[in-house]
Every structure is written in structure tokens, then in C-alpha cells.
Amino acid sequence: MSGGAPAGGATGGEAVAAGTPTDWLEAVRWDAAGLVTAIAQDAESGRILMVAWMNREALAETARSGRAVYFSRSRQRLWRKGEASGHAQSVRELRLDCDGDAVLLVVEQVGGIACHTGRASCFFSRWEDGRWVVVDPVLKDPESIYR
């Protein structure tokens, strides 16, 4: 359901504004797998860097540590951004959307590379003339990032 609060009261941003949840994690609208979409945005440029997933543990650790922690669906474990690449994300701000089903992390991207392909952003392809065109360069060879 989108567009307004679901039956049973406010959730997400509205619940936070109303001060209803006693546990801040309860304001998040977790999906059936216990996950929420997490969007990382560069604090300086405003550019969207990546989209990932978080579970309760990842969001709680992110809030506590100030470093972005996600949940890897493929590995079924926490993924501390930069643990293998060194390209960590320092979180300047956390936001919850109006429906409570997406979290925005405003981050400082260490090393300027957020994507595993060695690019600044995972959104490096643009729709042009009926096809996807790669428009952003590889800043660092992924082979040298992940040894």
C-alpha cells in the first residue's frame, strides 16, 4: 500500500513525527524478509551513490557507529561498506521516508568510489536513444580494489 498511512495508524516518518514508537526501529516498515531499502547519497554533491538493503542489526549498528553497514542478501550477513575495498561510508545523516519503507544515508564516501565496478556511483548508465549507455568512468580497476 502506498500513499498515506496504512490501516492501524501512522508508520515511518509520520509515526516519528507523532512520537508514537517507543523503539525507533519500530518506525521502520520492514519487508517480509526483515529488510528495508537503503539509499546512499553523497553529502557534498547530492548524487545517489548506491542502493542496498539493511536489516535491524545493520541499521542499529549504522546509527551507533556512524559507518554504513548493510545486509548482503547474497551472503546472508552484515556487510560493512568498505570492509574489503577500503571505500567506507561515514554517515552524516540518517533519514526515514514518509512511508517508513526506505532509509536514506547521507554519507561521506571514502576514496570517492561507492560501486564495486570502481566507479563513483552504481548509477553509471544513462538511458539514451533506446539503450543504456555507460557515461561514468572507472576510477579504479576493481581487480586492484578487491584482492
N, C-alpha and C positions, 0 to 999 in steps of 0.2 A: 504494500500500500504506500503510495506517495501522495504528497500534497496535504499537509496537515497532520495533526497528531492522531495516532491510532486510537481505536476504542479503548477505554480504560485509563485515559489520562495522557499527560504530556510525556514526551520522551526527548532524548537528545538535548539540543540547545534550549528548547522550551522548558524541559524539566530542570535544567541547570538554572535558567533564568527564574523559574518559580521557586527554586531552592528545595525541590521535593526529595531528591535522592539523598540518603544519608551516606551512601558509599558512592564516590564519584565515578567508579567504574560501572555502576548500575545505570548511569545516564546513557551509556553506550548501547546501541542496538546491535548486539552480536548476532551473526547469522547462525544457521543450524549447526555449523561446524565450530562455533565459538570464535569466529573471526570477524574482523571489521576491516574495510578498505582503508589503507593509509597512503596519503599523498604527500610526497616530499617536495617542498618548494624552496628555491634559493632565497635566502633572506635579503640579499642585496639586489638581485635582478628581478625577482618575482617569477622567474622561469620555473615551470614544473620540471622536476628532475626525474622522478620515478613514481610508480605506483606499486605498492606491496600490500602485505597483509599483516595484521597484528592480532594476537590473542591477548587475554587479560594479563598474562605474565609479561609479555613484550611491552604492552602499553604501560604497565606499572613500573617496569624497570626503566623504560624510557623517561618517564616522569621523574623517577627517583635519581637517575644517573645524569640526565641531560645529554645522553648519547642515544642516537636512534637504534632501536632494537626491533626487529621484525620477526615474523614467524614464517619459516620456509615451508611451504606446502609440499614441495618435492622431497625435502629431507625430514620433514615432520619434527623440526626442532627450532629453537630460537636461533636467529641469525643476527648477530651484532654487526651492523653495517661497518665494513672496513676491516673485519677480523682477518681476512685473507689478503685483501688488496691494500690495506692501509688508508683507504679512502672513506674514513669515518664521517659521520654527520653529527655535528654539535647542534643540539636543538635549542633554538632561541625562544620558540613559542609553540604551544600545542593548542589546536582549536578543534571543536566538535561541530559538525554541521547541524542544521536545523532539525533534521530527521534522526540524528544520532547514529547514522549508519556509515559515516565516513569521518576519519580523523585527518587533519591537516597538520603536518610538521613543517614549521618554518625553520630552515636549517642553514648552517654554515657548512658547505661541502668542502671537506679537507682534500686538498690536491686538485680540486676543480673537476673531478671525474666521479660521476654517480653511476654510470652504466657499466655493466660487465664487458661491453664491447670496447671500452676505452674511450668513450665519448662523455661529454659533459652531462648529457641528458639521455634518458632512454627514448625520448621522443625526437629521434633524429631523422625520421622520414616524413615527408610532406606530400599530400595528395596534389598532383599536378597533371592536368590533361589526361585524366582517367587512369592514372597509375601512381604508385608510391615511389618517390624519388628521395634517395639519401641526400640530405642537404647539410649535415654537420660532419666535420672531420673526426677521425680517430685521433685523439690526443696522445694516447699511449697504447702500444701494442699489448693486447690482452695477455699474450704469452709471457710478457715480462712482468705483468701485474700479478698473475696467479701462477706461482711456481710450485 
